[in-house]
């Protein structure tokens, strides 16, 4: 984990994410890439080449540079290599482009806990990044003075396609000497008898060299509630899920939409890994 991307809009939630990214960077000797997307009004974007628009564009850009420099002077970033990028683009598109161009290994994003109409507006960019990012994404909701992953819940159906991203999860867990609480959520619409669920999980974990784990089967009305309620019951520091951009089949139901919903609704940090 050499390069950590932290998008910022200079909100308090974005700073919560940056503070956690700084803690992770110290543990992993990583560089932080601090990104601000400068989304101009539509008419300003259309007039990028017009003389009358240039002073306004430069005003916003200079203000962003000043804000980034203030952030980079923060005490919690002392001793960490931090670079800054200002991109004229929409948030999601810009984050994806910068991530690929700069060979980012990990993304840390702040997010509001929202519901209803606000969720469609505020949560949409984070959801898109979670869904489409090729690298792991950590979503932070609150200020965390001491980021830990000692109790790391990973919820899954433990199917074959999960094995590749699970290797990334194990590497992250090793960094924090995490205890992995591996959980399969049983719901009325996706019920498995205990002996079958246990066999699936045991067959899955035996392929990985990570002894610090326990297996759980948790019953609830739906998968999202099951993950949240189980995480509360074990006092988890971190929730892990897998996701992918495909929009069909049970794999999407468990590893796609649930991950995006958790990003919006979980109070605890959520980390996602692309299948």
N, C-alpha and C positions, 0 to 999 in steps of 0.2 A: 504494500500500500504506500506508494511513493508520492502520488499526487492526489490531493483531496480538493474537490470543487465545492465552493460554498456560494450559491447565488444569494444576493442580498438586495433588498429594497429599502434598507436602513430602518426597518421596523424593529420592534423589540423581539418579535419571534425570530426574525432573521439573525439578530444578535445572539439569541439563545443557541441557535444552530452553530454560529461561529465559535462560541465559547466551547461547545462540545467538540467541534472539529479541532480546536486548539489542543484539547486534552488528548484526543486520539492521535494528533500529529506528534505530540511529545512522546507518546508510548511507541510509535512506529517510526520515528525520525522522518516524518513526511513533510512535504511542502504543501502549503495551502494556496489555491488559486481562488481569489475573491472576484466574483463576477457581478456586475450590475448591468441589467438590460435597460437601455434607454428607449422606451416606447414613446415615440412622438405622436401627437394628435394626427388623425388621418390626413387632415388638410396640410399639416406640416410635413408629413411624409411625402405627399404629392408634390410639395414645393421645395424638395431638398435642393434642387438646382437653382431655385429662385433667390435673387439677392436679398429680398426682404425677409426671407426665412432664416438666413444664416446667423444674424445676431441672436435670435431666439434659441437656435440650436446650440450656439456656442455658450450662451448663458446657462442652459441646462447641463451641458457637458462640463463646464467649469465648476458648477455646483456639485456635480457628482464626483469629480476629481477631489474636491475639497473634503467631501464626506468620506470618501475612501481613504484619504490620507489620515483623517482623524481616526478612523477605525483601525488602520494599520499601526497607529501609535498607541493602541490600547495595551495596558499592562499585561493582559492575559496572552498576548501574541509575542511577547518579548522572547527573543532567542529562536523564533520559528521563521523559516523562510516563507515570505508571503509575497505573491505577485498579484497584480490587479489587472482586470480586463473590463473595458467598457464596450458594449456591443449595441449597435443600433438594430434592434430586432424585436420580435415578439418573444415573450418570456420562454415558453416551451421550446420553440424552434431554436432560439439562441442557446439555451442550455444544452440541448442535444448537439448542436454544431460545435460549441466550445469544448464539450466533453470529448468528442471524437478527435478534433484538431489538436488538442493539448494532451492526448493520451492519459486522460483522467482514470484513476483506479477506483475512486469512491466519491460519492456525492452526499453531502449533508445539507438538508433543507429544513427551514423552519416552516411551521404551518399552524394556522388557527384550528381550534376545535369548533367546527361549525355544523349546522344542520339546515335543512330546508333550502330556501332560495339562496341564502348566503353561500351554502355549500357548493352550489353550481358555479358561483363566481370565484370565490376565494380558493376552493379546493381543487379547481379544475387543472391548474398548472402542475401542482404537486402530484395529482392523480396521473396525469399524462407522463410525467417524468418517471414515476414508479412503474407505470405500465410498459414504457418503451426503452428505458435505460438499459444498456448492455452491462453496466457495472452496478454493484450494490448501491442502494440508496437508503440512507438513514434519515428518518423524519423525526424532528424534535418539536414538542409542543410547549414545553415549559423550561424555565431556567434550571439547569442542573449543575450545581457547583462541583460535584464529584461524580463524573460519569462512570458507571459500573455496568458490568455484564456478568456478575457472579451467578445470578439466576436468569438464565436465558431460555425462554420458552420458544420452541419451534413447533408450529402446528402444520400438519401436512396429511395427505392421503398416502404418503410413502410409496408412491408409484415409481416405476422405472425412470421416468423423466426427471425425477427429483434428485437423482444421484449426482449429477454434474454440479448443480448449484449447491448441493449439500456439502461438497468438498470445500467450496468457498466459505460456507458458514463455519465449518470445522476449523479452518485456518483463522478466522476471526475469533472463534471461541478459545483457541489455544492462546492467543495474545492476552486474553483476560482471564485465563484459567477458569472458564465458565463451567458451571454445572448445567448441562443441557436437559431441560425437561421436554422430552419429545412427546407430543400429544396428538392423538387421533380423535377428532370430534365425531361422535355418533349423533345423528339427528333422525327424526322420523322418516325423512325422505332419503337418507343415505345411511341406513343402519347396517352394522356388521356385528354378528355374534362375537363375544369376547375372544373365543379361541381363534377365530379367523383373524381378527384385528391384531391379536398378539403375535400370530405367526407372520403376518405381513411386516410388522414392525421389527421383529427379531431378525427376519431374513434380511431386512434393509440395513440395519445397523452393523451386522456382523462383517460387512464389507469395509468398514471404516475403523481406523485405528484411533479411537477416542474413548477411553474407558469411563470418563466422568459424565455419566448420563443416567437418566431413569425414564421408563416408559409409562405412559398414562393413556387411559381411554376415558373420555369425558362425554357425558350425555347432556344435550341441551336442545332447545327448540330449533335453533339454526346454527350454522358454523360460526358466524361472526360473534354472536352472543356466547357461544361455547368458548371461543378463544379468549374473549374479554373476561368472562367469569372464571375460567381456569387460571388465567394470568393473575387475577386478583387473589385467588385462593392460595397460590404459591408465592405471592408477593414478588412477582417477576420484576427484574430491572429492565428487561428488553424483550420484545416480541419479534420473532422472525417468521417470515412467510416467503413463498416463492410466487412469482408472477410471470406472465408473458403477454405478448400483444395479441395472440390469437383470441378470437371471440366466440368460439364454438365448443360444445361438448362439456363434460363434467370437469375436465381439467381447468377450463376457464372458470367454471362456477366456483371451484375451490381455490385455485391459484391465481385467478384474475380479479374478478369483481370483489371477492372477499378481502383481498389485500388492499384494494383501493378504498373500500369502505372502512377498513381498520385504520388506514392512514388518516381518514377524516375523524373517526370517532374514538380512537384509543387515546387515553391520557398518557400512557407510557410511550417511550420511544419505540418506533417500529422500523425494522430493517428488512428490506426486500432484496431478493436475489432472482435474477432473470433465468428462466428455464431455457 
